[in-house]
Amino acid sequence: MAGPVAPPAGRWGRPAGQPLTVNVDKRRRPPAALVRLRDPDPELVVGEVFRSHLRREAPMDVHLRPPETSDAEVHYRYPPQASIARMYGAAAGALPKPTMARSSEWLAWIMGQSYGAMMDVDGEPVGHVRLHSLSEADRKARLAIGLFSEAMLGRGVGRRAITLCLDHAFGPMGLHRVDLRVLAFNTRAIRCYLACGFHHEGTEREAALIDGVWHDDWIMGILAHEHQRRAATGIVNI
Ligand SMILES: CC(C)(COP(=O)(O)OP(=O)(O)OC[C@H]1O[C@@H](n2cnc3c(N)ncnc32)[C@H](O)[C@@H]1OP(=O)(O)O)[C@@H](O)C(=O)NCCC(=O)NCCS
């Protein structure tokens, strides 16, 4: 049955009273008017973003907070997983052994970042997001993010956490630019970054040698005014 679908008010970066309305019958083909509304980034079509809304699972409360001493224990509880390690460029079979010493070192490292935050979903820590390589002169920093468990991937947590991190970067931190590096085969992360407003700015060809194979690295970036425009229009904040 066709009918309007409104995401919960206020949960999607859209002010209450302005619900996103989509014809359910046409979820594979958004209304032409929406498809014509293209983002300045040609890789991101608004219609795609609207389809993403429809695929989301039950809304989750994603929250960023400063790391605490007890997060070393949380990190230790999630043994490294091959599919996640690969996205950071680890070779197959090169998984580190989980130890409390390793997790304590990890926590100290997160705490030492320009901005290092834990991601909580419905009150449970599920990963981290950080800004590093801060340049005060150029008002820029580099973003890195990682969820601890495969079970959390692809459920919209990354988008929400990155949006919150960018709110902080372009708000209280006063940055002008945030960029990142991502392996070109990490399509899940790339889709997440595009949806958060990052642009593909260039490619470092064959920048990573993993298991004897060269892989490209993408350079992606977002500027303060681009993020603010997105926050104001509410088009993307999933
Ligand atoms: C990168 C990461 C933080 C993104 O967070 P996330 O919660 O998984 O991402 P989201 O659910 O918000 O968005 C993922 C996008 O990829 C899509 N996706 C999901 N599974 C996918 C897959 N197997 N392949 C390609 N795309 C996939 C989703 O549909 C979504 O895009 P869409 O809404 O346009 O359809 C998370 O995946 C992660 O921690 N990965 C492992 C570590 C990593 O890669 N870190 C980044 C290194 S640069």
Ligand as a Chemical Component Dictionary entry (heavy atoms), coordinates in Angstrom:
data_LIG
# 
_chem_comp.id                   LIG 
_chem_comp.type                 NON-POLYMER 
_chem_comp.pdbx_formal_charge   0 
_chem_comp.three_letter_code    LIG 
# 
loop_
_chem_comp_atom.comp_id 
_chem_comp_atom.atom_id 
_chem_comp_atom.alt_atom_id 
_chem_comp_atom.type_symbol 
_chem_comp_atom.charge 
_chem_comp_atom.model_Cartn_x 
_chem_comp_atom.model_Cartn_y 
_chem_comp_atom.model_Cartn_z 
_chem_comp_atom.pdbx_ordinal 
LIG C1  C1  C 0 33.442 2.401  8.559  1  
LIG C2  C2  C 0 32.365 2.245  9.609  2  
LIG C3  C3  C 0 32.693 3.092  10.827 3  
LIG C4  C4  C 0 31.026 2.752  9.029  4  
LIG O1  O1  O 0 30.035 2.618  10.018 5  
LIG P1  P1  P 0 28.709 1.783  9.693  6  
LIG O2  O2  O 0 27.821 1.959  10.850 7  
LIG O3  O3  O 0 29.071 0.398  9.304  8  
LIG O4  O4  O 0 28.187 2.567  8.403  9  
LIG P2  P2  P 0 26.683 2.956  8.026  10 
LIG O5  O5  O 0 25.783 1.822  8.350  11 
LIG O6  O6  O 0 26.397 4.266  8.660  12 
LIG O7  O7  O 0 26.809 3.126  6.447  13 
LIG C5  C5  C 0 27.363 2.064  5.682  14 
LIG C6  C6  C 0 27.022 2.195  4.226  15 
LIG O8  O8  O 0 27.588 1.092  3.511  16 
LIG C7  C7  C 0 26.550 0.251  3.008  17 
LIG N1  N1  N 0 26.993 -1.115 3.239  18 
LIG C8  C8  C 0 26.642 -1.955 4.224  19 
LIG N2  N2  N 0 27.271 -3.141 4.079  20 
LIG C9  C9  C 0 28.054 -3.011 2.980  21 
LIG C10 C10 C 0 28.943 -3.881 2.321  22 
LIG N3  N3  N 0 29.180 -5.134 2.756  23 
LIG N4  N4  N 0 29.584 -3.415 1.223  24 
LIG C11 C11 C 0 29.380 -2.177 0.769  25 
LIG N5  N5  N 0 28.541 -1.301 1.362  26 
LIG C12 C12 C 0 27.884 -1.731 2.460  27 
LIG C13 C13 C 0 25.321 0.598  3.769  28 
LIG O9  O9  O 0 24.166 0.298  3.019  29 
LIG C14 C14 C 0 25.533 2.087  3.961  30 
LIG O10 O10 O 0 25.363 2.802  2.755  31 
LIG P3  P3  P 0 23.936 3.280  2.202  32 
LIG O11 O11 O 0 23.156 3.783  3.376  33 
LIG O12 O12 O 0 24.300 4.314  1.187  34 
LIG O13 O13 O 0 23.308 2.090  1.625  35 
LIG C15 C15 C 0 32.199 0.754  10.066 36 
LIG O14 O14 O 0 31.699 0.002  8.968  37 
LIG C16 C16 C 0 33.488 0.127  10.575 38 
LIG O15 O15 O 0 33.868 0.344  11.694 39 
LIG N6  N6  N 0 34.112 -0.685 9.712  40 
LIG C17 C17 C 0 35.324 -1.425 10.099 41 
LIG C18 C18 C 0 36.528 -0.526 10.339 42 
LIG C19 C19 C 0 36.700 0.484  9.215  43 
LIG O16 O16 O 0 36.512 0.201  8.046  44 
LIG N7  N7  N 0 37.090 1.700  9.630  45 
LIG C20 C20 C 0 37.316 2.784  8.692  46 
LIG C21 C21 C 0 38.674 2.715  8.133  47 
LIG S1  S1  S 0 38.968 4.090  7.029  48 
# 
loop_
_chem_comp_bond.comp_id 
_chem_comp_bond.atom_id_1 
_chem_comp_bond.atom_id_2 
_chem_comp_bond.value_order 
_chem_comp_bond.pdbx_ordinal 
LIG C1  C2  SING 1  
LIG C2  C3  SING 2  
LIG C2  C4  SING 3  
LIG C2  C15 SING 4  
LIG C4  O1  SING 5  
LIG O1  P1  SING 6  
LIG P1  O2  DOUB 7  
LIG P1  O3  SING 8  
LIG P1  O4  SING 9  
LIG O4  P2  SING 10 
LIG P2  O5  DOUB 11 
LIG P2  O6  SING 12 
LIG P2  O7  SING 13 
LIG O7  C5  SING 14 
LIG C5  C6  SING 15 
LIG C6  O8  SING 16 
LIG C6  C14 SING 17 
LIG O8  C7  SING 18 
LIG C7  N1  SING 19 
LIG C7  C13 SING 20 
LIG N1  C8  SING 21 
LIG N1  C12 SING 22 
LIG C8  N2  DOUB 23 
LIG N2  C9  SING 24 
LIG C9  C10 SING 25 
LIG C9  C12 DOUB 26 
LIG C10 N3  SING 27 
LIG C10 N4  DOUB 28 
LIG N4  C11 SING 29 
LIG C11 N5  DOUB 30 
LIG N5  C12 SING 31 
LIG C13 O9  SING 32 
LIG C13 C14 SING 33 
LIG C14 O10 SING 34 
LIG O10 P3  SING 35 
LIG P3  O11 DOUB 36 
LIG P3  O12 SING 37 
LIG P3  O13 SING 38 
LIG C15 O14 SING 39 
LIG C15 C16 SING 40 
LIG C16 O15 DOUB 41 
LIG C16 N6  SING 42 
LIG N6  C17 SING 43 
LIG C17 C18 SING 44 
LIG C18 C19 SING 45 
LIG C19 O16 DOUB 46 
LIG C19 N7  SING 47 
LIG N7  C20 SING 48 
LIG C20 C21 SING 49 
LIG C21 S1  SING 50 
# 
